[in-house]
Amino acid sequence: MKNFLALFSFIALIGCQNDKKEFQPVPDKETTSVEMKEHEGKKLMETHCYLCHSPNAGENEGRIAPPMVAIKARYIDKEGYNKEEFIAAMTSFVKNPTEDKALMYGAVKKHGLMPRQVFPEGSVEKIADFMFDYQIEAPSWFKEHWEGHGNENWTQSGKHYKVAEKEKSYSDIGLEYALGTKKILGKNLMESIQKKGTLEALVFCNHRAIPLTDSMSTKFNASIKRVSDKNRNPNNKANKEELQYIAQFKKDLAEKKEIQPIAIEKGNQVQFYYPIETNIMCLQCHGTQIKPEVQKQILKLYPNDLAVGYGENEVRGIWSITFKK
């Protein structure tokens, strides 16, 4: 169980560098920066980091990794990393996470060491750039927690971030629905893993994944599906058009192209597609070396399962979402 949870700890363990440069002040805390478009690092952080490093989960219940603001508080606000150092530290650790680089020892002990993960080229740098320049979401409990560990009168560094209001594109709307649903599914799955282990997490997926997805369809007034060319649940089998977009996303990922959501206008409706990519967490139940007891449970719940044999950073399926204009 401990080893499984260790898979989810993230860049909170980024290495401390010995050849640090002179501290450079971070942007004024009282400044509000109104941007004309959303900072790419913010969107990348929400897409790639928040599933495990949720800014909303409780201090202990449902939490499998420290919040992103804890990383910022330690490296920037406490240790005084300048922007260049912070970006370099994050990038170095994500490429090769090791315990000897760890600075947040409590996070290592509590959550374990993150696995090596592959992010789109330049993504980690953009996330770090955003974290350094702007204030990011913090759980309601974090300030008291941080100050209780000897960091009195803490105020998060960086400018207040605000994006100038603009009309959302159909791609923006579809991505909001996909990530919102992913967040709910991920939160419930992680809690199931923490409380009951991997085998019971499979039962959760079997009994609760589609009902939870349907509840988000109701919330957003849309049809939200997760479909695949190698489905586990027969209800998640991709149709002919969806198979074409799965193939396209696989091709783009293999060619290391930046993945962009696809929104197609069809009369008074919009059809939206976005890939579901694998990470090490997924490989526990979808990889090539699944534990025998896990494989037995999969076949018990899904006798005609096809959703195995994946490696890291592969397209396992897509979000297929339909909504009104």
Buried (B, 14 or more C-beta within 10 A) or exposed (E): EEEBBBBBBBBBBBBBBEEEEEEEEBBEEEEEBEEEEBBBBBBBBBBBBBBBBBBEBEBEEBBBBBBBBBBBBBBBBBBBBBBEBBBBBBBBBBEEBEEEBBBBEEBBEBBBBBBEBEBBEBBBBBBBBBBBBBBBBBBEEBBEBBEEEEBEEBEBBBBBBEEEEEEEEBBBBBBEBBBBBBBBBBBBBBBBBBEEEBBEBBBBBBEBBBEBBBBBBEEBEBBBBBBBBBBBBEEBBBEEEBBEBBEBBBEBBEEEEEBEBBBEEEEEEBBBBBBBBBBBBBBBBBBEEBEEEBBEBBEEBBEEBEBBEBEBBBBBBBBBBBBEE
